[in-house]
Amino acid sequence: MATTRTKKTSKEQAPTLRDYVEAFCDAPLTRKAVMDLSSLLAKVVGAMIQQKLPGVPVEVGQKSFGGSVRRHHLDAWVANSHLGLQIGIDVKGLNSPSSVGKNWNNRVGDLHELATNHHQSSPKAVMGGVLVIPFEGLGESTLRNIERAMLNMGGRRGTANAQNLFEQACLIVISKEQRLVLPDIPKKGGPLRIEAFAKAMADIFTQRWQ
């Protein structure tokens, strides 16, 4: 499994969701900025899961894992040579209304493909997908369609079926004008909230692997 730019999460250096929101709001609309934001988000999510699983080495960066069809890069993971892939997380961000309009369906499709690819070869793997979009410039129907698509992508609890689903999916909607994560899109208290993501991933991991 080829690895690049990987490291274990550390409380001393772990960025926060607030750090990510600030970076998202200020980032230029360039390919490099999108890549930098993805790297930052992976560190934030990895740190959240590490906090819930203090005895488990959560790593972040980019690592290529083989699946049933092809290799995929994951942004945060727990894996070892004996048990294989135990946790796998892919993060994706679209930081402008035009990129959301053009690409959100493709991103959702990419996430489904990734979940299928890894669950077919590692059915016990706890897979998570995170999508970040801006609020301003998107119509209500677009926002609701994305929320519905992400909601339908999560919820896998057994290991013998539903290979195209994630154990947990997460949608983060950021208002660049208010510089915050919207509290009511997706639904407050619902399964797509970033506040619920790490706990759900950790709980499923504990049930399956410990």
C-alpha positions as MATLAB code, in Angstrom:
seq = 'MATTRTKKTSKEQAPTLRDYVEAFCDAPLTRKAVMDLSSLLAKVVGAMIQQKLPGVPVEVGQKSFGGSVRRHHLDAWVANSHLGLQIGIDVKGLNSPSSVGKNWNNRVGDLHELATNHHQSSPKAVMGGVLVIPFEGLGESTLRNIERAMLNMGGRRGTANAQNLFEQACLIVISKEQRLVLPDIPKKGGPLRIEAFAKAMADIFTQRWQ';
ca = [
       0.000    0.000    0.000;
       1.821    3.108   -1.195;
       1.750    6.006    1.225;
       2.384    9.723    0.775;
       2.228   12.593    3.244;
       0.919   10.488    6.117;
       1.123   11.047    9.838;
      -0.671   10.072   12.993;
      -2.972   12.666   14.456;
      -1.702   14.682   17.417;
      -3.675   16.732   19.895;
      -0.914   19.365   19.990;
      -1.032   20.060   16.290;
      -4.531   19.023   15.288;
      -6.501   21.805   13.569;
     -10.098   22.431   14.566;
     -13.319   22.708   12.598;
     -13.143   26.450   13.254;
      -9.742   26.527   11.528;
     -11.211   24.738    8.550;
     -14.192   27.082    8.285;
     -11.898   30.117    8.282;
      -9.704   28.569    5.585;
     -12.738   27.570    3.499;
     -14.143   31.091    3.609;
     -10.850   32.712    2.606;
      -9.566   30.214    0.038;
      -9.196   31.294   -3.595;
     -10.986   29.256   -6.230;
      -7.921   27.363   -7.408;
      -7.053   23.680   -7.677;
      -4.249   24.057   -5.144;
      -6.624   25.684   -2.668;
      -9.088   22.804   -3.063;
      -6.305   20.291   -2.394;
      -5.085   22.240    0.637;
      -8.617   22.416    2.024;
      -9.062   18.657    1.609;
      -5.820   18.043    3.463;
      -6.903   20.351    6.278;
     -10.344   18.739    6.511;
      -8.796   15.280    6.720;
      -6.718   16.434    9.695;
      -9.787   17.896   11.403;
     -11.887   14.763   10.897;
      -9.010   12.476   11.818;
      -8.469   14.385   15.053;
     -12.168   14.135   15.908;
     -12.107   10.368   15.513;
      -8.816   10.069   17.362;
     -10.401   11.872   20.307;
     -13.178    9.247   20.369;
     -10.712    6.365   19.958;
      -7.689    7.428   22.036;
      -6.089    3.993   21.985;
      -6.354    3.513   18.213;
      -3.768    5.002   15.820;
      -5.739    7.156   13.365;
      -3.623    8.331   10.445;
      -4.215   11.121    7.952;
      -2.684   12.146    4.649;
      -3.195   10.175    1.470;
      -2.804    6.437    1.286;
      -3.686    4.151   -1.570;
      -5.667    1.069   -0.568;
      -6.550   -1.741   -2.914;
     -10.215   -2.576   -3.313;
     -12.205   -5.136   -5.241;
     -11.929   -3.188   -8.503;
      -9.100   -0.663   -8.177;
      -6.985    1.285   -5.726;
      -8.444    4.340   -4.004;
      -6.764    7.048   -1.980;
      -8.201    7.542    1.491;
      -7.731   10.737    3.498;
      -7.897    9.250    7.010;
      -7.734    5.626    8.082;
      -7.014    2.925   10.602;
      -5.288   -0.135    9.143;
      -2.582   -2.672    9.813;
      -0.964   -5.572    8.005;
      -2.774   -8.196   10.077;
      -6.379   -6.916   10.039;
      -6.262   -4.765    6.916;
      -8.479   -1.706    6.521;
     -10.568   -1.037    9.635;
     -11.588    2.612    9.152;
     -11.506    4.515    5.882;
     -12.572    8.119    5.318;
     -12.816   10.139    2.138;
     -13.354   13.906    2.283;
     -14.527   16.046   -0.607;
     -15.115   19.782   -0.830;
     -16.762   22.047   -3.384;
     -16.005   25.648   -2.478;
     -18.059   27.640   -5.000;
     -21.674   27.570   -6.221;
     -20.547   26.850   -9.777;
     -18.466   23.857   -8.727;
     -21.377   22.536   -6.665;
     -23.771   22.889   -9.587;
     -21.426   21.128  -11.989;
     -19.960   18.467   -9.753;
     -22.067   17.477   -6.742;
     -23.697   14.524   -8.506;
     -20.276   13.301   -9.597;
     -18.913   13.615   -6.067;
     -21.798   11.595   -4.682;
     -21.180    8.965   -7.349;
     -17.469    8.896   -6.480;
     -18.313    8.294   -2.835;
     -20.657    5.410   -3.678;
     -17.958    3.864   -5.864;
     -15.379    4.166   -3.109;
     -17.660    2.562   -0.523;
     -18.468   -0.324   -2.866;
     -14.859   -0.864   -3.861;
     -13.612   -1.152   -0.284;
     -16.569   -2.966    1.261;
     -16.357   -5.708   -1.351;
     -12.764   -6.446   -0.348;
     -13.001   -5.402    3.333;
     -16.623   -5.922    4.432;
     -15.884   -5.089    8.080;
     -14.261   -1.756    7.221;
     -16.011    1.232    8.787;
     -16.241    3.668    5.894;
     -17.099    7.363    6.153;
     -17.673   10.043    3.544;
     -17.622   13.799    4.169;
     -18.814   16.440    1.689;
     -18.443   20.198    2.236;
     -20.332   22.818    0.235;
     -20.969   26.571    0.516;
     -24.406   27.926    1.357;
     -24.510   31.196   -0.571;
     -25.439   30.926   -4.226;
     -27.269   27.600   -3.967;
     -30.999   27.233   -4.343;
     -33.104   25.515   -1.705;
     -33.880   22.600   -4.034;
     -30.190   21.994   -4.715;
     -29.388   22.032   -1.015;
     -32.202   19.614   -0.230;
     -31.243   17.293   -3.094;
     -27.665   17.121   -1.838;
     -28.828   16.543    1.723;
     -31.136   13.739    0.574;
     -28.408   12.112   -1.514;
     -25.945   12.151    1.371;
     -28.563   10.852    3.796;
     -29.284    7.931    1.463;
     -25.566    7.180    1.295;
     -25.063    6.406    4.997;
     -26.431    3.995    7.553;
     -24.686    0.707    6.751;
     -24.608   -1.404    9.925;
     -24.349   -5.022    8.755;
     -21.280   -6.387    6.994;
     -22.895   -8.783    4.517;
     -24.756   -6.315    2.305;
     -25.287   -2.638    1.356;
     -21.711   -2.463    0.145;
     -22.369    0.756   -1.775;
     -23.217    2.636    1.427;
     -21.075    4.247    4.066;
     -21.400    3.431    7.714;
     -21.596    7.185    8.230;
     -21.988   10.069    5.794;
     -21.542   13.718    6.678;
     -22.589   16.954    4.984;
     -21.091   20.274    6.068;
     -22.714   23.455    4.728;
     -20.675   26.597    5.344;
     -21.913   30.169    5.115;
     -19.013   32.258    3.862;
     -20.871   35.454    4.755;
     -21.436   34.387    8.365;
     -18.197   32.350    8.500;
     -19.817   29.392   10.215;
     -21.227   25.909    9.734;
     -24.977   26.242    9.259;
     -26.787   24.844   12.305;
     -29.938   23.685   10.483;
     -28.711   22.370    7.103;
     -28.443   19.421    7.297;
     -31.151   18.880    9.887;
     -30.063   19.742   13.408;
     -29.540   16.607   15.458;
     -29.658   14.429   12.332;
     -27.162   11.767   11.259;
     -25.445   13.965    8.662;
     -24.198   16.525   11.187;
     -20.447   16.774   11.658;
     -21.133   16.763   15.393;
     -22.419   13.172   15.065;
     -19.864   11.848   12.599;
     -16.890   10.941   14.790;
     -18.975    9.356   17.550;
     -20.892    7.195   15.094;
     -17.705    6.057   13.358;
     -16.047    5.282   16.697;
     -19.077    3.413   18.030;
     -19.317    1.185   14.953;
     -15.576    0.568   15.020;
     -15.761   -0.524   18.645;
     -18.669   -2.864   17.962;
     -16.922   -4.541   15.035;
     -13.295   -4.603   16.024;
     -12.952   -4.464   19.793;
];
